[in-house]
Amino acid sequence: MKREAQFDDLGDEDPDLLENSGLPKQYVSRLRNALFTRLSDFDGMSDLEMLREPGVSSRIVKAIKAIKDERARPVAERALRSCLGLSAKED
C-alpha cells in the first residue's frame, strides 16, 4: 500500500513528525487522516489555507503555529547572538 510505504523512511525521533511535535493525539489523528505527516507540511501555508484542509480546525491551526513559533525562537536567538558577535553563554 503506497500510503503506508511513504512512512517507512521517517525516523522515529524526528521532531518534525506530527507524533513527536507535541500536538495532542486527537489533533495528530485528524491531521494524519487528512494525509499530513509532518509540521513542515504546513510551511508556507496561511491560516486560511490550513483551515481549508479537511479536518483542520482553528484550534489545530493555533496549536501548530504555537509549536512552530516555540521551535523558531531558539534558532532566532542563536542567529541574533551570532550577528552581534556574542557567544551562546553571554547575557
C-alpha positions as CSV (number, residue, x, y, z in Angstrom):
1,M,0.0,0.0,0.0
2,K,1.5,3.3,-1.1
3,R,0.3,5.4,1.8
4,E,2.0,3.1,4.4
5,A,5.2,2.8,2.3
6,Q,5.8,6.5,2.4
7,F,6.1,6.5,6.2
8,D,8.8,3.8,6.2
9,D,11.7,6.2,5.8
10,L,10.6,8.5,8.6
11,G,12.8,8.4,11.7
12,D,11.1,7.6,15.0
13,E,12.7,10.5,16.8
14,D,12.2,13.1,14.1
15,P,10.8,16.2,15.8
16,D,9.1,17.2,12.5
17,L,6.8,14.2,12.6
18,L,3.3,15.1,13.9
19,E,3.6,12.3,16.6
20,N,6.7,13.9,18.0
21,S,5.6,17.5,17.7
22,G,3.8,17.9,21.0
23,L,0.4,18.3,19.4
24,P,-2.4,16.5,21.2
25,K,-3.1,12.9,19.9
26,Q,-6.5,13.9,18.8
27,Y,-5.1,16.6,16.5
28,V,-2.4,14.3,15.2
29,S,-5.0,11.7,14.3
30,R,-7.2,14.3,12.5
31,L,-4.1,15.6,10.6
32,R,-3.0,12.1,9.7
33,N,-6.5,11.3,8.4
34,A,-6.1,14.3,6.1
35,L,-2.7,12.8,4.9
36,F,-0.4,15.2,6.8
37,T,2.7,13.6,8.3
38,R,5.0,16.5,9.4
39,L,4.8,20.0,10.8
40,S,6.7,21.2,7.8
41,D,3.8,20.2,5.6
42,F,2.3,23.5,6.8
43,D,5.3,25.6,5.9
44,G,4.3,28.5,3.7
45,M,0.5,28.0,4.3
46,S,-1.6,30.8,5.6
47,D,-4.1,30.3,8.3
48,L,-6.9,30.3,5.8
49,E,-5.1,27.7,3.6
50,M,-4.7,25.4,6.6
51,L,-8.4,25.9,7.6
52,R,-9.5,24.9,4.1
53,E,-7.8,21.5,4.6
54,P,-10.2,18.7,5.7
55,G,-10.2,18.1,9.5
56,V,-8.2,21.2,10.3
57,S,-9.9,23.5,12.8
58,S,-8.9,26.9,14.2
59,R,-7.7,25.2,17.4
60,I,-5.4,23.0,15.4
61,V,-4.1,26.0,13.4
62,K,-3.4,27.8,16.7
63,A,-1.6,24.7,18.1
64,I,0.5,24.3,15.0
65,K,1.5,28.0,15.0
66,A,2.4,27.9,18.7
67,I,4.6,24.9,18.3
68,K,6.4,26.3,15.2
69,D,6.9,29.7,17.0
70,E,8.3,28.0,20.1
71,R,10.7,26.0,17.9
72,A,11.8,29.0,15.9
73,R,12.6,31.1,19.0
74,P,15.9,29.4,19.9
75,V,17.1,29.5,16.3
76,A,16.4,33.2,16.0
77,E,18.1,33.9,19.3
78,R,21.2,32.0,18.2
79,A,21.2,33.9,14.9
80,L,20.9,37.2,16.6
81,R,23.7,36.4,19.1
82,S,25.9,35.3,16.1
83,C,25.2,38.6,14.3
84,L,26.1,40.6,17.4
85,G,29.3,38.6,17.9
86,L,28.1,37.2,21.3
87,S,28.7,33.7,22.4
88,A,25.8,31.5,23.5
89,K,26.6,31.8,27.2
90,E,26.9,35.6,27.4
91,D,24.0,37.6,28.8
